[in-house]
Amino acid sequence: MKLTINKSVFKPITEYTEKIKQEMYASGSALVIMKDNTIVHEYYSGTHHFEQGAKNIDDSSQFNVYSTRVTYVGLALSIAVYEGYLALEDRISMYLNEYDIEILGATTIRHVVTRCSGLTLKNDKVKRVYEAGTYIEGKMPKLLAKILQRATGKTVYEILTESVFKPLNWTKTEWVTEGKSSLVCDIHSPSSYPTLRMGSNIGDERNLYVSARELALWGNLHLNKGLSNGKRILPKEVFDLATSIQSPETLHDQLPRFGFFWWIKDNKVSFKLDELGSELPEGSFQILGASGCSCTVIPALNAVAVRMNNSLYTYDNEKFDHIKDIQTFGNLVVSTLKKL
C-alpha cells in the first residue's frame, strides 16, 4: 500500500534548511529525504553562486561534499578488506615505507579509518601527537587512499567506479578534473569570488562533487547493505563492516565511535562531542562536510536524509556552531519522519 504523505510535515525541516543556508552565507542549498527506499521530500534553493547569471540549484546541481567524501574512501577500503587485499590490523608501515617507521609505530589501518591513529599529516609529512587508539584526530583519507592503491593496484575512483558508480549508472558523483555548468561553487566569504576545487580523479583529494539525489542514494545503498532496487550490488558483509563500530576498545568510552569514517550513534558517547543528534536512534550513522553537506542514515526508521550547502565561510564566523547545527538537523529529521 502506497504511503500517503501530508507535505506540511516537512515544513519545519525545510525552513531550518533555508535558515542555515542564510546563516552560513551559502548561495545554494538542497534537501532530500528518503523513506522506505523512496524519495519523500526534495527542496532546492538559491543559485550556484552569488554573481550575476548564476544557475539555479536543482536536482542536477553537484555540490563539493568535502569531508563527506571520506565515506567513499571507507567503502573502497571495506571492499578491499572483504576481498582479502589487506586487514584492519595491518600496520600502516607495511604500506608506507616513505615515512619514519618509528613515528608510525604500531598504528594500524583500523586506527586510521576510525580517526584515532595519533598522527597528523601535513605537507605529506607525518607527526605523532598522541598514542594510537587513545584520542580522536582529523580525517586522513589520503593515507588510506595511498595504502589502498599499493595493496590493490587500483585507485579509490577505480574501485568505486567498477563496484558502485557504473552498476548503478550514477553520473552525478565524480572527482572533478575540469569545470562544467552543473558544479556548485564554494563561497569563502561575503566579499570573495566563488571558486571551484579541481584535482585528480584518483579519489584522494577534496574535489568530490555529488548531487543531492545521488548522495541520498549513497546513504540508501549503505542502509540496504548493498541492495539497490532488489539487486545486490556488493556483499552485505562489506556494509556490515563499514557501518558498524570499528573503533578500538582502547578509546575512552565517551569519545565518538566510528565505522569506516562514518560517525556511529552510541548512547554512551558524550553528546557534547558527538555530531549525531540526541534523538537519532542508536545505530544511526552520519557524515558531515566543511561546506555543510551531510548524509544521515537511520536504519531504525529505514530512512536517509541529505542536506547540501556550499559555504566555507562558517570557519571564519565564530557565531556559527557546526556541532549544534548538525545535531539540530538530525533531531528534526527524526521528528519529521515520526509524523509520516
Secondary structure by P-SEA (a helix, b strand, c coil): cbbbbccccaaaaaaaaaaaaaaaccccbbbbbbccccccbbbbbcccccccccccccccccccccccaaaaaaaaaaaaaaacccccccccccccccccccccccccaaaaaaccccccccccbbbbccccccccccccaaaaaaaaaaaccccaaaaaaaccccccccccccccccccccbbbbbccccccbbbbbbbcccccccbbbcaaaaaaaaaaaaacccccccccccaaaaaaacccccccccccccccccccccccccccccccccccccccccccccccccccbbbbbccccbbbbbbbbcccccccccccaaaaaaaaaaaaaaaaaac
